[in-house]
């Protein structure tokens, strides 16, 4: 951080935090609704293999696209810092660079799609009918890659600007179109699983076509960045390093949850199913906690761009306070109505009993994971990405160590305790780094 940078103080209030967090929380919650609709469409096609093909295809797609989620996260932090610094040219350049990268990575992903599919099917080894359905869904769905990554970049840019309301509108448009088109193409037109996949391709494409003109209208035409600025080596190197670290963090996180599922299968089908039911509680809580983490991304990034130390500290305190309040509320909520939710999700008596046995451990993930969610938001907004990836690797090592010690002794209880160790270590390790990072980022006292 340049100590000569101008200080640009701005007011950070409880209302501002919620104005940023609420729309993104709603946007994140629309995502699982889409998954439920796609599954319902596949379930009405009259072939159980199609449901399995959709499930496996969606897992592969999620793995591919989650690996490139840095398009959203990295763009948010850089944009927020440009906004804080009042740098209009760089603010525009960040979006254009991100869109160029989205197009390039998307085309490469499309070209490698058949190879990725073969590898995934080799490791997952589904039956022939499910493999055929997976192939149909995946190969069509991969045509959306450039547009999906472009939508990641656009959403990240809007969050960085503090325009989370517009981000919500675009996410609602995207998922709403996807739902309507999935039902229409999959069932009404009779295109089956290919229609469900094509619906996503069309929805992603149309959303980009709607979003781009809106983004251009928010830019000052008189200060368009030149191609030389867009291809500036220092900016590109910073972007590559940021994206690399976020990609490592995302990939390890996905692998940690996949490891949890795989180890749960060692305790039998009933325990595996119960863990799968309870993970919905953790994931649902995560959608709520992510909203306030997103608010932290924008406010922290903007404060750093403005060289506004007190603003950074206030943003940290307010978002931490409200996320802990929310996490406590989620824990109490899941403990209170968890048995009813378990009965709603599954009708199998054995799975219900096993899930209720471990319900308290799933409910507590909101509290043990809240600091991890929040620190991710802070470190993404601050673009302290190297610390984030290193602490993720450290936490994963502690997770494996806790599993190796606790699981043989306590069984599935030990597996859940290891997951809590992973969540706590992620949050605490990053939180302990904040004071040192603050001193380096704000080397002189600022308003």
Secondary structure as GFF3:
##gff-version 3
##sequence-region A 1 447
A	DSSP	alpha_helix	14	43	.	.	.	ID=ss1
A	DSSP	alpha_helix	48	67	.	.	.	ID=ss2
A	DSSP	alpha_helix	70	85	.	.	.	ID=ss3
A	DSSP	alpha_helix	88	124	.	.	.	ID=ss4
A	DSSP	alpha_helix	128	141	.	.	.	ID=ss5
A	DSSP	three_ten_helix	142	144	.	.	.	ID=ss6
A	DSSP	alpha_helix	145	161	.	.	.	ID=ss7
A	DSSP	alpha_helix	164	183	.	.	.	ID=ss8
A	DSSP	pi_helix	184	188	.	.	.	ID=ss9
A	DSSP	alpha_helix	192	217	.	.	.	ID=ss10
A	DSSP	three_ten_helix	221	223	.	.	.	ID=ss11
A	DSSP	alpha_helix	227	230	.	.	.	ID=ss12
A	DSSP	alpha_helix	233	264	.	.	.	ID=ss13
A	DSSP	three_ten_helix	265	267	.	.	.	ID=ss14
A	DSSP	alpha_helix	269	305	.	.	.	ID=ss15
A	DSSP	alpha_helix	309	345	.	.	.	ID=ss16
A	DSSP	alpha_helix	349	357	.	.	.	ID=ss17
A	DSSP	alpha_helix	359	363	.	.	.	ID=ss18
A	DSSP	alpha_helix	365	382	.	.	.	ID=ss19
A	DSSP	alpha_helix	385	410	.	.	.	ID=ss20
A	DSSP	alpha_helix	412	441	.	.	.	ID=ss21
###
